[in-house]
């Protein structure tokens, strides 16, 4: 009797142990990947992207675990495309404009200056206007697959002079990086100056520049730019960078349908998390800035935004001539915007 009770008890322990082991096996990760971002570890975007990885782990019951690394952790920010294609990284969440030297279509899809008045317009274009298909046509030869597109929101515009109309850009000493944005502001009448981002603060302070294409309102405000540039534009009218959420194509092709669908759904959610959480931070900064009587926040009128977009279109057309894919991007964006009366 005693033996049978002990045996029964031991058997129960063994069964329980086996059950726990089997349960442990059930939740063990089938896929463990490393994705690199283009932000440092402390930035809000980095935290949002970490949450994307956590959501995927939850949605797959632990079958997929993704480690999110900050910029430069494995390779420089402009080399992640090659690293993902080679399998050094399994994926990345980054701005495609970094790869413009490989193909100008990366710049057009990554940040088509002047095209988007709202991040939701861009997301609609990517998901329903043919943008994601064009992006995969671009990256799949590099052995990379786009899971989905996200966006950071419209970058703000800091200025020491009020910019209410496109005509107000005439002669403006404006910090802008080389490339499409530089050329478009030149066509709009500004006098672009090529300064690194690290010199925007001192450039405004010392009068080297009157205005700057830099980043989102909350970051501009936190860095103290509005104490010199007291006429910020919000929402901005010129720049909206894409966040390409991509994975090694061989890995993607080998995934079961349910995992692919989960990645796509989670990435759609990430797109809206980025837009609305970053917008929330901007609105807090805007409310704080409005309390300062020396700061006037300017929202450029829709008709003026349309004028700027049509000036930008001239430069898009120049870039469209670079290759077959840039022409496809140009045609699809112009068709999309024209159908919505945005050109």
C-alpha positions as CSV (number, residue, x, y, z in Angstrom):
1,X,0.0,0.0,0.0
2,X,2.7,2.4,1.0
3,X,4.7,1.5,-2.1
4,X,1.8,2.0,-4.4
5,X,1.1,5.4,-2.9
6,X,4.7,6.4,-3.2
7,X,4.8,5.0,-6.8
8,X,1.6,6.8,-7.6
9,X,3.0,10.0,-6.1
10,X,6.2,9.6,-8.0
11,X,4.4,8.7,-11.2
12,X,2.4,11.9,-10.8
13,X,5.6,13.9,-10.4
14,X,7.1,12.2,-13.4
15,X,4.0,12.9,-15.5
16,X,3.9,16.5,-14.3
17,X,7.6,16.9,-15.1
18,X,7.0,15.5,-18.6
19,X,4.1,17.8,-19.0
20,X,6.2,20.8,-18.1
21,X,9.0,19.7,-20.4
22,X,6.5,19.2,-23.2
23,X,5.0,22.6,-22.5
24,X,8.5,24.1,-22.5
25,X,9.1,22.5,-25.9
26,X,5.8,23.9,-27.2
27,X,6.8,27.5,-26.4
28,X,10.4,27.1,-27.5
29,X,11.3,29.5,-30.3
30,X,11.3,28.0,-33.7
31,X,12.7,31.2,-35.2
32,X,15.2,33.5,-33.5
33,X,16.2,36.6,-35.5
34,X,18.2,39.8,-35.0
35,X,16.9,43.0,-36.6
36,X,18.9,46.3,-36.5
37,X,17.2,49.7,-36.5
38,X,18.4,53.2,-37.4
39,X,17.9,54.6,-33.9
40,X,19.9,54.7,-30.7
41,X,18.6,52.6,-27.9
42,X,17.0,55.4,-25.9
43,X,14.9,56.9,-28.7
44,X,11.1,56.6,-28.6
45,X,11.1,54.9,-32.0
46,X,13.5,52.2,-30.8
47,X,11.2,51.4,-27.9
48,X,8.2,51.2,-30.2
49,X,10.1,48.8,-32.4
50,X,11.0,46.7,-29.4
51,X,7.3,46.4,-28.6
52,X,6.7,45.2,-32.2
53,X,9.1,42.3,-31.5
54,X,7.4,41.6,-28.2
55,X,3.9,41.6,-29.9
56,X,5.1,39.1,-32.5
57,X,6.5,36.8,-29.8
58,X,3.1,36.9,-28.0
59,X,1.1,36.4,-31.1
60,X,3.1,33.4,-32.1
61,X,3.1,31.8,-28.6
62,X,6.8,32.2,-28.5
63,X,7.6,30.6,-31.8
64,X,9.2,33.7,-33.1
65,X,11.7,35.8,-31.0
66,X,13.3,38.9,-32.5
67,X,16.1,40.8,-30.9
68,X,16.0,44.5,-31.8
69,X,19.5,46.2,-31.9
70,X,20.2,49.9,-32.2
71,X,22.0,51.6,-35.1
72,X,25.5,50.5,-35.7
73,X,25.3,47.5,-33.4
74,X,26.3,45.0,-36.1
75,X,27.0,47.1,-39.2
76,X,26.8,50.9,-40.0
77,X,23.3,52.2,-40.7
78,X,23.9,52.4,-44.5
79,X,25.0,48.8,-44.7
80,X,22.0,46.9,-43.2
81,X,20.5,46.1,-46.6
82,X,23.6,44.1,-47.6
83,X,23.8,42.5,-44.1
84,X,20.2,41.3,-44.3
85,X,20.7,39.9,-47.8
86,X,23.8,38.1,-46.6
87,X,22.1,36.7,-43.5
88,X,24.4,38.6,-41.1
89,X,21.2,40.2,-39.9
90,X,17.9,38.6,-40.4
91,X,16.1,41.8,-40.8
92,X,16.0,45.6,-40.3
93,X,13.7,48.5,-39.6
94,X,15.2,51.5,-41.3
95,X,14.9,54.4,-43.8
96,X,15.5,53.1,-47.3
97,X,17.0,56.5,-48.3
98,X,20.3,55.3,-46.8
99,X,20.7,53.0,-49.8
100,X,20.1,55.6,-52.5
101,X,23.7,55.1,-53.8
102,X,22.7,51.6,-54.8
103,X,19.6,52.7,-56.7
104,X,17.9,56.2,-56.7
105,X,14.5,54.4,-56.4
106,X,15.4,53.9,-52.7
107,X,15.3,57.7,-52.3
108,X,12.1,58.1,-54.1
109,X,10.3,55.4,-52.1
110,X,12.1,56.2,-48.9
111,X,11.4,59.9,-48.7
112,X,9.7,61.5,-51.8
113,X,10.1,65.1,-50.8
114,X,6.9,67.1,-50.8
115,X,4.7,64.2,-51.7
116,X,2.9,63.5,-48.5
117,X,0.8,65.9,-46.4
118,X,0.0,63.2,-43.8
119,X,1.6,59.9,-42.9
120,X,-1.8,58.1,-43.5
121,X,-1.6,59.2,-47.2
122,X,1.8,57.5,-47.5
123,X,0.6,54.3,-45.7
124,X,-2.4,54.2,-48.0
125,X,-0.2,54.5,-51.0
126,X,2.2,51.8,-49.9
127,X,-0.6,49.3,-48.9
128,X,-3.2,50.1,-51.6
129,X,-1.5,52.3,-54.2
130,X,1.2,49.8,-55.3
131,X,4.1,51.1,-53.2
132,X,4.8,47.8,-51.4
133,X,4.9,45.9,-54.6
134,X,7.3,48.4,-56.2
135,X,9.5,48.3,-53.1
136,X,9.7,44.5,-53.2
137,X,10.6,44.7,-56.9
138,X,13.4,47.0,-55.8
139,X,14.8,45.0,-52.8
140,X,14.2,41.3,-53.7
141,X,17.3,41.3,-56.1
142,X,19.2,42.1,-52.9
143,X,17.7,39.0,-51.2
144,X,15.5,41.1,-49.0
145,X,11.7,41.1,-48.6
146,X,9.6,44.0,-47.4
147,X,7.2,42.7,-44.7
148,X,5.5,46.1,-44.6
149,X,6.0,49.8,-44.6
150,X,5.7,52.2,-41.7
151,X,6.4,55.9,-41.3
152,X,7.6,58.3,-38.6
153,X,5.3,61.1,-39.4
154,X,5.9,64.4,-41.1
155,X,9.1,66.2,-40.1
156,X,8.6,69.7,-38.9
157,X,10.4,72.7,-40.3
158,X,12.3,75.2,-38.1
159,X,12.7,78.8,-39.3
160,X,13.7,82.2,-38.0
161,X,11.4,83.8,-40.5
162,X,7.7,83.1,-41.1
163,X,7.0,80.7,-44.0
164,X,3.3,81.0,-44.7
165,X,3.6,80.6,-48.5
166,X,5.9,79.0,-51.0
167,X,7.0,82.6,-52.0
168,X,8.3,83.1,-48.5
169,X,11.0,80.5,-49.2
170,X,12.7,82.8,-51.7
171,X,16.3,83.5,-50.6
172,X,15.9,81.6,-47.3
173,X,19.3,80.2,-46.1
174,X,18.1,76.7,-45.4
175,X,20.0,73.7,-44.1
176,X,19.2,70.7,-46.3
177,X,21.1,67.5,-47.1
178,X,22.4,67.0,-50.6
179,X,20.2,65.2,-53.1
180,X,16.5,65.5,-53.9
181,X,15.5,67.7,-50.9
182,X,18.4,70.1,-51.7
183,X,17.4,70.4,-55.3
184,X,13.6,70.8,-54.6
185,X,14.2,73.7,-52.1
186,X,16.4,75.3,-54.7
187,X,13.6,75.1,-57.3
188,X,11.2,76.6,-54.7
189,X,13.5,79.7,-54.4
190,X,15.4,78.9,-51.2
191,X,19.2,79.0,-50.9
192,X,20.1,75.6,-49.4
193,X,23.2,75.1,-47.2
194,X,24.7,71.7,-46.8
195,X,25.3,71.3,-43.0
196,X,25.4,68.1,-40.9
197,X,22.6,67.7,-38.4
198,X,25.0,68.2,-35.6
199,X,25.6,71.8,-36.7
200,X,21.9,72.8,-37.0
201,X,21.7,74.3,-33.5
202,X,24.9,76.4,-33.8
203,X,24.0,77.3,-37.4
204,X,20.6,78.8,-36.3
205,X,22.2,80.4,-33.2
206,X,24.9,82.2,-35.2
207,X,22.8,83.1,-38.2
208,X,24.6,80.8,-40.7
209,X,21.2,79.5,-41.6
210,X,17.7,80.9,-41.4
211,X,15.9,77.6,-41.3
212,X,16.4,73.9,-41.3
213,X,15.1,70.6,-42.7
214,X,15.9,68.6,-39.6
215,X,13.4,66.3,-37.8
216,X,10.1,66.0,-36.0
217,X,8.7,68.9,-33.9
218,X,9.1,67.2,-30.5
219,X,12.8,66.6,-31.1
220,X,13.4,70.1,-32.5
221,X,11.7,71.5,-29.4
222,X,13.6,69.3,-26.9
223,X,16.9,70.3,-28.5
224,X,16.1,74.0,-28.0
225,X,15.9,75.0,-31.7
226,X,12.8,77.1,-31.2
227,X,14.6,79.6,-29.0
228,X,16.3,80.7,-32.2
229,X,13.9,79.5,-34.9
230,X,10.6,81.0,-33.5
231,X,8.5,80.3,-36.6
232,X,8.2,76.5,-36.8
233,X,6.0,74.9,-39.3
234,X,3.7,72.2,-37.9
235,X,2.6,69.9,-39.4
236,X,5.5,70.0,-41.8
237,X,5.1,70.1,-45.5
238,X,8.2,68.6,-47.0
239,X,9.6,65.4,-45.5
240,X,8.1,62.1,-44.4
241,X,10.7,59.2,-44.1
242,X,9.6,55.6,-44.6
243,X,10.4,52.9,-42.2
244,X,11.0,49.7,-44.2
245,X,10.4,46.6,-42.1
246,X,12.3,43.9,-44.0
247,X,13.6,40.4,-43.6
248,X,16.0,38.1,-45.5
249,X,14.1,36.8,-48.5
250,X,15.3,33.2,-48.1
251,X,13.9,33.2,-44.5
252,X,10.7,34.7,-45.7
253,X,10.2,32.2,-48.5
254,X,10.7,29.3,-46.0
255,X,8.1,30.6,-43.5
256,X,4.7,28.9,-43.0
257,X,1.7,31.0,-44.0
258,X,0.6,31.6,-40.4
259,X,3.9,33.2,-39.4
260,X,4.0,35.3,-42.5
261,X,0.5,36.6,-41.8
262,X,1.4,37.3,-38.2
263,X,4.5,39.4,-39.2
264,X,2.4,41.4,-41.7
265,X,-0.4,42.1,-39.2
266,X,2.0,43.1,-36.5
267,X,3.8,45.4,-38.9
268,X,0.6,47.0,-39.9
269,X,0.0,47.7,-36.2
270,X,3.6,49.0,-35.8
271,X,2.9,51.5,-38.6
272,X,0.0,53.1,-36.7
273,X,1.8,52.9,-33.4
274,X,4.7,54.9,-34.8
275,X,2.4,57.5,-36.4
276,X,0.1,58.1,-33.5
277,X,2.6,57.7,-30.6
278,X,5.1,60.1,-32.2
279,X,2.3,62.5,-33.1
280,X,1.3,62.4,-29.4
281,X,4.8,63.4,-28.4
282,X,4.7,66.2,-31.0
283,X,1.3,67.5,-29.7
284,X,2.7,67.7,-26.2
285,X,5.7,69.7,-27.5
286,X,3.4,71.9,-29.6
287,X,1.2,72.7,-26.5
288,X,4.3,73.6,-24.6
289,X,5.6,75.8,-27.4
290,X,2.3,77.6,-27.7
291,X,2.7,78.9,-24.2
292,X,5.8,80.8,-25.3
293,X,4.7,84.2,-26.7
294,X,7.8,84.4,-28.8
295,X,7.0,81.2,-30.8
296,X,4.5,81.3,-33.6
297,X,3.6,77.9,-35.0
298,X,2.6,78.0,-38.7
299,X,0.4,75.5,-40.5
300,X,0.9,76.1,-44.2
301,X,-2.4,76.2,-46.1
302,X,-3.5,73.3,-48.3
303,X,-3.2,75.4,-51.5
304,X,0.4,76.3,-50.6
305,X,1.3,72.7,-49.9
306,X,-0.1,71.8,-53.3
307,X,2.1,74.5,-54.9
308,X,5.2,73.1,-53.1
309,X,4.2,69.6,-54.2
310,X,4.0,70.6,-57.9
311,X,7.4,72.3,-57.6
312,X,8.7,69.0,-56.2
313,X,7.1,67.1,-59.0
314,X,9.5,68.7,-61.4
315,X,12.4,67.1,-59.5
316,X,10.6,63.8,-59.2
317,X,10.3,63.8,-63.0
318,X,14.1,64.3,-63.3
319,X,14.7,61.4,-61.0
320,X,12.1,59.3,-62.9
321,X,14.5,59.3,-65.9
322,X,17.3,57.6,-63.9
323,X,16.0,54.0,-64.6
324,X,12.9,51.9,-65.3
325,X,12.0,51.5,-61.6
326,X,12.3,55.2,-60.8
327,X,9.9,55.9,-63.7
328,X,7.4,53.3,-62.2
329,X,7.6,55.0,-58.8
330,X,7.0,58.4,-60.3
331,X,4.0,57.2,-62.4
332,X,2.4,55.4,-59.5
333,X,2.8,58.3,-57.0
334,X,1.5,60.9,-59.5
335,X,-1.5,58.7,-60.4
336,X,-2.2,58.2,-56.7
337,X,-2.0,61.9,-55.7
338,X,-3.9,63.1,-58.8
339,X,-6.8,60.7,-58.1
340,X,-7.0,62.3,-54.6
341,X,-6.8,65.9,-55.9
342,X,-3.5,66.4,-54.2
343,X,-1.5,67.6,-57.2
